[in-house]
């Protein structure tokens, strides 16, 4: 039985208490992701593992851990697209593609070229998703989301 689907969230964000975008729930992220993106002056605020990512747009908390520890978006060296208005904020942090880039590409090209370029660079081993993407994972799912939004 899925706890999130039944309203019992095992790791809700301590700030917004939300389960996350489209009921996927807060996502656990690698420690290296958080330590590489938190500004130097806030490194001592990094919560102990496990660490979770809050994708809620209206919540300033990006990462949180046990005991109410939190890292806010203003404490990071990058903007988090889930927390900002779409446009120039990066979706692909490794190769520098924004929502605007992805949507324009999707409207111009069939099939869109940006996902193909990203896949090629991933296959060549040129990615650093765990240290550049605030979610700590590959961006291709997010890129597909923005391609779909381009309609």
Buried (B, 14 or more C-beta within 10 A) or exposed (E): EEEBEEEEBEBBBBBBEBBBBEEEBBBEBBBEBBEBBBEEEBEEBBBEEEBBBBBBEEBBBBBBBEEEBBBBBEBBEBBBBBBBEBEEBBBBBBBEBBBBBBBBBBEEEEEBEBBEBBEEBBEEEEBEBBBBBBBBBBBBEBBBBBBEEBE
